[in-house]
Amino acid sequence: MKIKTGGISLLIIIFMLFPFGNQVCNAQEKKQSLLFVLEQIEELFEVRFSYATQDIENIEVNTPDYTNTLNFLLETLNKTTGLQFRFIDGRYITITRYQEDFIDICGILIDAETLFPLEGATIQIQETSQTTITNSTGNFVMQNVPKKATIQISYVGYYTYRSNSFTFQESNPCNTLKLKPEISELQDVVLQNIFAKGIQKNKDGAITLNVENFGNLPGLTEPDVLLMIQSLPGIISADETVSNINIRGGTTDENLILWDDIRMFQNGHFFGLISAFNPYLTKKITLYKNGTNARYGESVSGVVAMHSANDIPEEISGGVQLNMINIGAFAEIPVSNKLGLYVSGRRSIIDFIETPTYNQFFNRIFQNTEVTNLQNTSETGIFSTEEDFSFYDINLKAIYKATNKDSFHVNFLNIDNQLSFTETFSTEITQNSETSDLNQNSLAGGISWNRNWSDKLSTNALVYNTYYILKASNLDVFSNQQLFQSNEVLETGVKLDASLHWVNNNTFTTGYQFTETGISNTQDVNIPRFRSFVKEVLRNHSFFVSNTFNILSSNTSITAGVRTNYFPKFSKLLIEPRLNVHQKLGNGFAIETTFEQKSQSITQRIDLQSDFLGVEKRRWVLANEDNVPIENSNQFSLGLLYQKNNWLIQLEGFLKKVDGITTANQGFQNQLQFVRTIGSYEAQGIEFILNKKTKNWSTWLSYTYTSLDYTFKELIPSNFPHNANIPHQATLATSYSWNKIKISSGISWHSGKPNTVPLNENAIEIINSIPSIQYANPNQEQLDDYFRVDISAEYSFSISKNIEGKINAAVLNVTDRKNILNTYFAIVENNQAELTINQIDQNSLGLTPNISLQILF
């Protein structure tokens, strides 16, 4: 059996993980002088200690285990000697005796429910004037604090905490405090635990999903970072994929997808059915539907920013997971006190076993494509096919803390999907075979430098490169025709950011970004001979400023910013204002208004529905300000929020207009399929959320009403419904947790997709000897409503003290309902040699079970 490169890489990763799960040998109990131990540590870790000889003489300690990290060794010595070990910088460490009445303290503040770090919380020593605030990771440090002083920790919207300062005496790691939010009023986090645990809305309009602490969603056996966001109103994938997400009516190419601030041009495995980003190393997702922060550009619809860990792990941890689609592994490894590694990999198991889940996925994604639209027999022979499909992803991240103020991050990501299918035509005399291939691959890498100049000022610099290729070779077994197609994207970028936290938790950010994007498209046919190669390059210089104001006792929060984009190729400057205003009304109520202007210069187009074997038909293209303009959007929204007594209600209306779209990037499959013109669309809608929680239950209802219409002035009619005009969308779901069991179920319903039907009479017209279908006005009909019921369950269990297991089971489309996702029409010749119109339906996933097993250590 053939093992592919991705499989070998994954097996190597898994092989590497297990040794780290074993415990190291226990330290010997033999006594040694502290001076000798310090000399050994200096040699092993290349550090230097500074101390007074009288402070360490005559002190003996147990011989430590030198295979532990430096921080662990110092913490052990700190506890056993009564001395204080403190880093001056990354190499030099001072050793002093504790002042009898003063200590150093440190801590980490997180939200008790979401486990998100709390930035900007105030730490005050009541007996002195000492005050500090927590940083972006929730950390704080204070020196020379009275040992018996009272420490007060306060944060807007949370209960104030008071304790003895000795509770937070400096240690490694620092003690973690979980602050509980006040239920009586909205916090800086506007909405907590939307639907499921770990989803929250912030004052700046962003929705944040904590993947580590994410609750159970119906139909999923494990977190899927791009399926998770589809649980929110205003976000839908009409074809059940993660690669075609519509945010308030926008096409999928109108969304900016970032992985650790690096733009990604591919986001799915199985050509879109599951996310290509490993959920176990993705810690947080930031989502904007409107009021986007000024540091984000290149999207006229939504922004989905995925973030991995930014700190060195405290201890070795990891896991292995297996489900009916793929196998994977991940690990978090503290190599030393200065270096940490994060590694993960996944690979499909299709080479080894064919499961019912795989069969459902395969039939869904490859229906009505070159892969499956093949006749089995003919009058002269027998036709057969054999498919081979696989995918994998590999993710690596290294964090190096050069000093207490400087850290360097190195990221690498490889995503790959491969499909090959062989067509064989056999007669009594001959046999002829041809193999066609489709490959979709992404490589991304970046190096960043983060520096905290002070508690208030920090900077970040990132240099990255991202590469995407989609290529296909289509070989016809009958005509010997060979068609080769490719779409390549190479982007290099530099991002410089500075952030200043000033009075009253106000934050000022500014930055500069440069991107150079090159895109090439190749088309090569041997019979008749034809070759086309087009390559374009576009550079963009962007500058942004943004400021968050908290005024009127923090009841009013305003985030205002502006972004500029300059394209030297077109000598064009774009100015994009952004605004988000959040006003607390008291008693759990608040109102929010947002506005944004955005643009993008990179879009997708579809030339032929049969391109790239008909599987992944979209190709990336650059704006040329001719037939592909730079797209521009304006959006305004107004919302009412309420959260109190475990009730959550949100009602938000929005207006959105996007200019500069083309018929080529809208995916028409009617009379407009080969028409090329420029236009716009307008969207208006209302989004509603209702959520009730108890100790073990959470039930939610979401509803979205949307009206979407195109305007193409050169077409007749010039105004008609948008391809994504799905007026009504609703979700009803509930989740229950008890001890180690979690269960969730949900119902998804929405209106059918718009559809264009042929004319009732004279539907086929011969023009220049070529038959064509005559259609009614575009998108005047709707397909049948979509309805799906999903369930999932999780059971956690302990294998040993340090090893935990999880079993998850889920079923998509429990009722096995046949939902039609899309319909188009084609001309065929019947047995009487008459031309007729054939209706072709694209069906949803049928009943699809899945089971996963996770072993975590």
N, C-alpha and C positions, 0 to 999 in steps of 0.2 A: 504494500500500500504506500502511496506517495505521501511523504511528509514535506510540507512546504516551509519556506523560510520563517514565516510568522509562527508556525507551530514549533520549530526548533527553538526560536527565541523565547517563546512562552515556556517551553519545557525547561530551558536554562534558568529562567526567572524562578519557576516553581522549585527547581532543585536548589537554588541559592537560598530560598526563604527558610526552609525547614531547619537548617543548622542554627539559625538565629533564634528559633523558638526554644532551644534547650538552655537551661540555666548554666551559668559558669560555675566553676568550682568555688566552694566556700573559702573564705580567707583563713589563713592559719591563725592560731591563737597565740603564737610566740610573740613576746614583747620585744620591741625595738625602740631605740631613742627617737624622739621626734625629729632631731637634727638629721639623723640618718634617713628617715622617711622623706623629709623634705628634699634631701639631696637626690633621692631616687626619683621623686616626682619631677624635679627640675630637669633631670636627664631624659626621662621618658616623654614629657609633654613640652619640652623646650620652653619652660617658663622660669622666672626668677622671683625668689621670695625676698622681701625686705622686712627686717625685724630687729628688735633689741635682743642681744644675747641672753640677758637676764630673764627675758620673758619666756624663753623656750628651754633653757637648761634644766636638766633634771626631770624633764617630762618624758615618760615612756608611754607608748601606745601599742595596741595589738597590730601585728604585721598586716597591713591592708592588702586587699586584692587589687594589684596594679592593672588588671585588665578592665576595671571599671573606668567610667569617664572621669575627667578631671573634676567636674562639678560634684560628682558623687563623692569622690575622695575628700574634697575640701569640706563638704557638708558633714561627712563623718568625723573629720578632725575637729570641725567647729563644735560638734556636740560633745566629743569625748575629752577635749583639752580645755574648754572654756575660753579659748582664744577666738578672735574675730579675724577671718580671712576675707580680704576685700580686693577685687581687681582694680588696679589703677588704669590699665588699658588691657589690650588683648594678651600681653605677655607678663607684665609685672603685677605681683600680688603682695599686699602688705599684711603683716600679722601684728595685731595689737591686742592688749588686754581690754576686755570690756570695761567701760566706765561703769561703776557700780550702779549709778542712777540713770544712765542713758543707754539707749539701744538704737539700732537701725531697724526699720520696718519696711515691709513690702507686701504687695497683695495683687490679686487679679480679680476684677469684678466682672461678673457675667449675669445675664438675665436668668432668673430661676426657671423660666418656662422654655425659652427658646435656646438657651445656652450661648447666645450671642454676646460678645464682649461689649461692655458699656464704656463708650468713649466720652470724656468730658465730665465724669462724676467728680464731685468735690470731696477731698479728704482734708479734714481739719482737726488739729489738736486743740482741744478746748482750753487747756491750761496755758497755752502759748499762742503766738500769732502764726504758727507754722501752718501753711496751706499748700496743697498741690492738687492737680487733676490727673485723671487716668488718661493714658494715650490711646491710640487707635486699637490696640489689642487688649485694652482694659487693665493694663499694668500701672502700678504706682510704686514709687520708692521715696522714703524720707529718712534722713539721717539725724542722729543725736536727738532722739525723741525721749522725753521723760518716761522712765520705765513703767511708772504707775499712772500715766496720764490717760485721759479718756479720748478715744478716737471717734470722730463722728463722720459718717459717710452718707452723703446725700446726692440724689439725682432726681431731676424733675420727673414726676410721674411714678416714683418708686418710694416705698417706705424707707424712712431714715433709719440707719443702723448705728448703734453706739456700742462700744466695747472697750476693754482695757487694751492699751497699745501693745502690751506683751503678747496679745493674741496674734499679732502680725509680725512678730520678731523675724528678722530677715532669715530666710532659709532657701533651699534650692530643691524643688521649685517653691516659689512663694505660695502662701496659702490662697485658696480660691474661695471667694465669697459670692453666693448666689443671692442677688437682690430680688425681692418680690415686688412686682408692679402693683401700684394702687389701682384697684378695680374701679374706684369712684370717678376717675377721670382719665382722659386720653394722655398717653405719654409721648415722648419724643418718637418712640415707635408708635405710629398712629393706630394700627390694627395688629393685634397679636393673634398668632395661630389661626390664620385664615384657613378654613376647612380642616387642615391637618396641622399637626404640631410641626413647628419650624418654618411656617410661612408668615411673614410680617410685612406691613407697609410702613415706610418711613416718611418723615415730614417732607423730604425733598421730592416725594412722588415715586420713589423707587420701591419696588416690591422685592424683598429679599427672601430667598429660600435657603435654609440651613440643611444641607444634604445629610450631614452626620446625624442630625436629630429629626430627620423627616419622618412623619407618620406614615401609616399604611394607606395606600391608595388602591381602589378597586381595580382588579385586573393585572396588577403588577406583582411579580415575585421579588423584585429588587428595585431600588430607585433608578429611574431613567431621567436624566437631567432635562431632556427636552420634552418628554411626555408629561413631566410634572407640571410644567408651566401651562399645559393645555387644560389643566383643571380650573384655571382662572377664567372669568368672563371676558369676552372680547377677543379670546384667542381660540382658534379652531384650525383643525386640519381636515378639510373636507374629504381627503383621500386616505385618512388614517395613518399618515406618515409623520416622521419628525423632520423630514427634508422639505416639506411643503406646508409651513406654518403661516397662517394668515393672522396678522395682528391688526384688528380694526380695519379689515378689508384689504390690507396690503398684500402683495404677492410675496413669496418667500425670499426673493432676492432683495426686497426692500428692508429686510431685517439685518442688523449688524450682529454677527455671532463672534464673540471673543473668547479665547481660551488664554487665561493669564495675560490679558491685554494684547494678544496676538490675533489678528483677524484670520478666521477660518472660512474656506470656500467649500468645504465638505463637512457635513455634520451627521451623517447617518451610515450605519451598517445595513446590510441586506437591502442596499439601494433605498434606504429611507425608513425602514420599518422599526429599527431600534437606534438609539443614540450611539454615536461613535466615541463618546467621552466617558471614561471609566468613572462610575459614581463613587468609588471608594477613595479616590484621591481628589475628587472635586468636593471642596468643603462648603462653598457658598455660590449661589447664583443671584445676580442682580438683574432685575428686569425693569425696563422702562416702556410704558405704552404712550406716555406724553410727558411734557415737562422735563425732557431728557437733560441730564447734566451737560454743561457746555464742553466738557472734555471728550464727549463722544460725538463723532460725525459719521459720514458715509452711510446714512440710512434715512429714508423718509418715513419709515414705519417704526418698528420696535428695536430695542437693544437688549440682547441677552449676553451678559458678561459672566463667565464662569471663573471662579477663583480656587486655586489649590492652597495648601498650607503655606504660611510664611515664616514659621518658626521651626527650629530644630526639635525633633520629637524628643520627649523626655525619656522614653524607653522604647525598646523594640516591640513592635506590634505588627500585625498583618493578618492575612487570611487567604483561604482558597475557596472559590465558589464554583458550583457546577449546576447548570440548568439544562433544559432540553434543546437549547440553541448553542450555547458556548460554555467554555471552561475558562476560568481566570484566576489570577492571584495578584496580591498586592502586599507591600511591606513598607513600614516606616522605620528607618534605621538611624539611630544616633551614632555615627561613626566616632565622633569625639565631642568634646564640649563646644567645638567650633564648627563642626561639619555634620550635616544631616542629609540623608538620602531618602527619597520617595520613589518607589518603582512599582509599576503595575503592568499587567498584560492580559489580554483576552484573545481567545481564538475559537472559531466555530468548531463544533464536534461532528460536522456533517461527513467528514472523511471516515469517521469511525463508526457512526451509527446514524441512521435516518429515523427521526422521531416524528410523531404526529404533529407536533408544533412546527417543525421544519417544513413538513409537507404543506401545512396551511399557509405558512409564510411564503413558500416558493410559489404556490399556485396564485396567491394574491398578487405578488409583485411582478410576476412574469406573464400574467394573463394578457392576451391580446398583444403580444410582442413577437419578434422574430424567433424567440426561443420556443414558444408554444404554438404559434400559428403555422403548423406544418401538417400536410396531408400524410396519413399513414400508408396509403396504398394508391396505386394508379393502375391504368389498364396494362401498363408495360412492366411494372415492377413493384417492389416493396420499399417503402421509405421508413427509416428509423432514425432516432436521435439518442444521444447520450450526453447528459449534462454533468458538469463538475463545477461546484461553487464553494467558495470559502471566503472568510474574512478574518482579520486580526487587527489589534491595536496595541501599541507599546508606548508607555508614558514614563518618562524619567524626569526627576527634579532634584537638584542639589542646592543646598543652602549653606553658605559659608559666612559665619559671623567673624569678620576680621577684627573688629573692636566692639565695644559696647554700643557704639553709635553707628557702625557701618556693617552692612550685610550685602552679600552678592548672591544672586539667584541665577541658576542655569536651568533652562527648560528644554525638553525635547519630546516631540509627539510624532508618531507614525501611525497612519490609518490606511487600511488597505482592503479593498473588495475585489475579488477575481471571479470571473465567470468564463467558462469555455464550454461550448457544446459542439458536438460532432454530428454532422448529417451524413447518413449513408443511404445510397440508392442501389438496390440490388436487383439484378435480373437473372435469368437462367444462365446467362453467359458471362456477364461482367458485374463488378462491384466498384463503386466510386464513393470516396469519402472526402469530406472537407471539414475543417475545424475552424470555427469562428470564436473570437475572444472579445471580452469586455473587461477593462481594468480601470478602477477608480482609486487613486492614491493621493494622500496628503502627507507632507513632511513640514514640520514647523519647529523652529528653535529660537530661543532668545536668551540674552544675558542682561540682567538688570543690576543696578547699584542703588541701594536705599541708604540714606543717611539721615539720622535724627540729630540736627545741629543743636537742638535744645528741646525742652518739653513742649515748646510751642511751634517750632519750625522744623520741617522735614522736607527732603527732596527725593526724587526718584528719577533715574535715567534708564531707559530701555532701548536696546538695539535688537531687532528681530528680523527673521526671514521666514516666509511661508511659501510653500510650493504646492500646487495642485495640478493633477493631470487626469484627464478622462480620455481614454483612447479605446477604439474598437476596430476590429477587422472582421468584415462580413464577407464570407466566401460562399458563393452559390454553387451547389453541387451539380446543377444542370447546365448552366451557361458558362461556368468557369470565370464568371465575373468576380473581381475582388475590389472591395471598397474599404479604404482605410480612412478613419476620422480621428482627430484629436483636438482637445481643448486644453491649453496649458496656461496657468497663471503663476507668475512669480512676483512677489511683493517684498520689498525691503523697506523697513521703517525705523524711525528714531522718535522716541517720545521722551520729553523732559517735563517734569511736573514739580511744582513747589506748593506746599500747604502751610498756612499760618493760622494757628489757633489763638485768637485774641480774646478780648474781654467778653464775659457773659456767654461763653461757648460759641461765639461767632467764629466762622471759619472762612478764610480767604484762600482760594486756589487759583493758580495760573500755570500756563504751560505752553510749550511749542511742540508741534508734531510735523514730521516730514515723511511722506510716503512716495515711493516710486513703484508703480505697478505696470508690469508688462503682460500682455495677453496675446496668445497666438492661437489661430484656428487653422487646421489643415484638413483638406478634402482631397483624396487621391483615388481615382477609378482607373482600372486597366482597360476595360471594354465598355464604351468607347473611351479612348485615352483622355483623361482630364485631371488636372492638378491645380489646386488653389491653396495658397499659403498667405495668410494675412497676420501681420504682427503690429501691435500698437503699444506705445508706452506713454504713460501719463504721470506727471509729478504734481504733488499738492503740498503747499506750505500752509499749516494751520496754526493759529494762535487763539488761546481762549483765556478768559477770566471769569471767575464765579465767586459769589460771596453769599454766605448764609447768615442772616440776621435773626436773632431771637430777641424780641422786644415785648414790652408790656408784661413783665414777669414771666416771660417765655410762653405766654399764651398765643403770641403771634410769631410765626416763623416764615421768613421770606428767603427763598433761594433764587437769586437773579444772576444771570450770566450772559455772555455773548461769545460767539465763536466766529472767526473769520477763516475763509478758505480762499487761497489764491492759486490759480492754475496758470503757470507761465505759458503753456502751449496755446491757451486761448486768451491770454492777458485778461483774465476774468477774476474779479474779486467778489465773493459772496459774504454777506454779513447775516448771522443767524442769532437773533435774541432768544433767550430761554427764561421762563419765569414759573415759579411755583410758590403759591401762598397758602399757608395752612393757618386757620384761625379756630382756636378753641372757644366754644360757646358755653361750656360748663355743663355739669350733670351728665357727662358722657358724650355730649354732642360736639361736632366740629364741622366746619365747611372747608372746602379746598377748591382752588382754581388753578389751572395750569395752562400755559401757552408755550408753543415752540415753533420755530422755523428751522427746517433742516434741508439738506441736499445730499445727493449721492451721484458719483460719476461712474460706478461700476454696476452693471445690470446683467440679466440673463435674457437670452432669446431662444426661440424654437424655430428652426428653419423647416424641418420636416418631422412629422410624427414618427417616422421610421428611423430617424437618426440614432446612432449608437444602439442599434438593435431594437430600438423602440423602448428600451428600459429606462435610461436616463437621457431624456431628449434635450435638456436645457444646457446651453453653453454660455460661459461668461464672456462679456464684451465690454469694451471701454467706451465712454462717451466721446463723440467726435464733433459735437455741436453742429452736425449736419443732419443725418437721418437718425442719430442716437444722441439726443440732447442730455445735458445734466438735469436730473430730476430735482424738483423742489416741492416742499410740502409746508403747509400751515395747519396747525391744529390747536383747538381750544376746547377745554373741558371744565365742567363745574360739578362738584360732588358734595354730598352730605354723608357724614360718617357718624356712627353711634356704636359705642362699646361699653357695656355696663352689665353687671350681674350675670356674666357668662352669655350675654346676648351680643351678637355682632350684626350690624346692618350697614350696608353701603349702597348708595344710589348715586350714579354718576352719568351725566350726559356729555356727549362729545360731538364736535364738528371737525371735519378733516377734509382737506383738498390737496391733491397731488397733481402737479403739472409736469409734463415732459415724458409721460409714458408712451410706449409704442405698441402697436398691435402685435409685433413680433414677440414681445415678452409677456403677453397675456394668455397664451396657450389656447387660442381659438381653434376649434375643430368644426367650423361651419363655413359659410361663404367668405369669412374674413381670414381664413387660414393663411392665404398667400397675399393678402393685402398688406401694404406697408405704409403706415401713416402715424402721425404724432397726435396725442390728445391728452386728456386728463380724466380724473375721476373724483367724485365727491362722496364722502361717507358721513352719515349722521346716525347716532344711536344712543341707547340707554343701557347701562349695565347695572345689575342688581345682585346683591349678595345678602343672604340671610343665614345665620349660623347660630346654633344653640349648643352649649356644652354643659355636661355634668361631669362628675368625677371620672366616669369610665366611658361615657358616650359623647360623641360629637356628630351632629346632624347638620347638613348644609344644603341650601338650595341656591343655585345661581341661574340667572336669566339674562339674556342679551337680545335686544332688538336692534337691528341694523338695516339701514337703507343705503344701498350702494348703486351709483349710476355713472356710466361712462359719458364723456363728451369727445367725439371725434368730428371736427367740423367738416372734414372732407368726405365723410360717409353719409349715406342716406339709409335709415334715419341717423342723425348726428348724436342723438341721445337715446340710450337704451341701458337695461340693467347690466351690472357688473357680473363677471364670471363667478365671483365669490359672494354674490348677493344672496345670502342665506338669512332671511328676515328674523327667524326665531331660533334661539338656541337655549337649551335648558339642561341643567344637571341636578339630580337629586341623589344624595349619597349619605351614608352613615358609617361610622366606624366605632368599634367597641374594643376596649383593652381591659384585660383582667389578668393580673400576675404576669405570666409569661406568654399569654395568648393574645393575639390581635386579629380582629376580623373586620373586614370592610366590604361593603357592597354599594353599587351605584347604578343609576339609570342615566343614559345619555340620549338626548333627543334633539333633533334640529330639523328645520325645513329642508326639503330636497334642493339640490343644486340647480341653478338655472339651466335651461336646455333650449336648443334651437331645433325645430322640426322641419322636415321637407314640406313643400306645398302639397296640398291634397290632390291637385290636378297638374299635369305636365311637370312633374317633379324632376324628370330627367330631360335635359336639353343637350343636343349635339352641337358643339361649337368647334369649328375647324377640325371636324372628324373626331373630336375628343368629347366623350360624354361627361356631363357635370350635373351635380344635384342643385336644384333650385330650392332655396330655403325661404321660409317665412322670416319676418323680422327677428333679429338676434335676441336670444334669451327671454322670449316671451312666455315660455312654459317653465314649469318646475318639476323636477323628479319627485318621486314619492318620498315621504318623510323618512328620515333616518332614525332608527331606534335600536339601542343596544343595552344589555344588562351584563355587568361584570361583577365578579366576586374575587376576594383574595383572603388568605389566612396565613398567620405566622405563629410558629411555636419556637420559643427559645429554651435551651437546656444547657446545663453545665457538663462538660466532659471531664475536666479536672479543675484545679484551682485557677489556672491561668488560661484555660482553653474553653471556649464557648461554642456551641453549635446553634444553628438556626435552620429550620425547615419552613419553606414557604410554598404555598400552592395557590394557583390562580386560574381563573377561567375567563377568557374574553368571549363575549357574545354567548352567554349561557343558553339563550333560547334558540340559538342557531338561526337567527333571522337573516334572510337574504336581503341585504341593503344594496341598492344600486348607487354606486358612487359617481358614475359618469356614463353618459350615453353619446355615441356618435354614429354616423351613418356612412356607408360605403356602397359603391355600385358593384354588383356581381352579375355573372351570367348564369342563368339557370339551365336545367337540362334541355330546355327547348331553345337554347341559344338566345334567350330574351334577356335584356338588361333589366335588372330589378334592384331595388334599394334594400340593403341589409342593415338592420339595426344591431349595433354592437354595444353590449353592456359591460361595464367594469364593476364587478361585485366586491363587496367588503369581505373581510375575514369571516369565516364561519366559526363554529364553536371551536375554540382554540385553548386547550389546557396547557399548563406549564407548571413544573415543579423545580424548586431549587434547593440546594444544600450548601450551607456556608459553615466553614470551620474558621473561627477567629481566635487569635492568640495575642 
